[in-house]
Amino acid sequence: MFVSPMLLHKATDPFDDDNYITELKLDGFRTIWTKFDNKVKIYTRHKNEITSKFPELVNLPLPDGVVLDGEIIVTDVQGKPDFEAVMERFMSRKSEHQISFTVFDILYYDGEKITNLPLIERKALLEEIIPEDTPLFNKVQWLEGNGVQYFELIKQHGLEGIVQKKFDAKYQINKRSHDWLKVINYHYEDVYISGLRKDEFGLLLNFDNGKYAGLMEFMPIQNRKEFYKQYKDYIVEENDKFIYLDPKLKAKVKYRNLTKKGLLRIPSFIEWTN
């Protein structure tokens, strides 16, 4: 049985509030794990069934009538979640990456919906049904308040961010709620715009040294209009997919991290810098 997960709102900055718990934001993909009539089904947040992709998660030691919400991740040699590695595993069972299913909520217990229970009570139920964490199957660690200090620690280790959740929050199925907040550890870079994708909006980016930096798809409408007013002055060539520009227009962007190929992951526009 699929349950559409509760989603997070963005918060600009972390905060300290004892009415909230703080968790590490896991850099993997959202996973709904269900077991009814002793049959396990595993779904992505968009209701795609992926049970066959992860056979190691089918026989977890869990009772019948349970629905869990969590994240499938793969960690690197330093123990940090590696998004590219987990996507490689998702695309191919031949991948040798070892996954970890890290659970942060429980929505059904003993066949009964428990989404109206306060978060802290649902956490207690998780402790009961997952008494021991293993590399394959475990619970996300959390602490009371301390969002500011924990976020500083996250930045020091180059992790994705934190999640802050109200202690008494109900689980709001298929809703984005301010009861759950994410604070992303963004990085920033000044880059040059070197091209424009033709079929749908996307700007090619270059670093200061001229190397390709990635494709930016996120830019506010007003800034797109500013770009369209001037880009024709910089056209140098084009093909069926791209219009290439003399890299003179410079912008500040934010991004999650650098990929293994040295590209900006999910860059988005902040401001013009020239």
Secondary structure, DSSP 8 states (H G I E B T S, - for coil): ------EEEE-SS----TTEEEEE--SSEEEEEEEETTEEEEEETTS-B-GGG-GGGTT-S--SSEEEEEEEE-B-TTS-B-HHHHHHHHH-TT-----EEEEEEEEEETTEE-TTS-HHHHHHHHHHH--S--SSEEE--EEES-HHHHHHHHHHTT--EEEEEETT----TT-EEEEEEEEE--EEEEEEEEEEESSS--EEEE-TTS-EEEEE-B--HHHHHHHHHHGGGGEEEE-SSEEEE-S--EEEEEES-B-TTS-BSS-EEEEE--
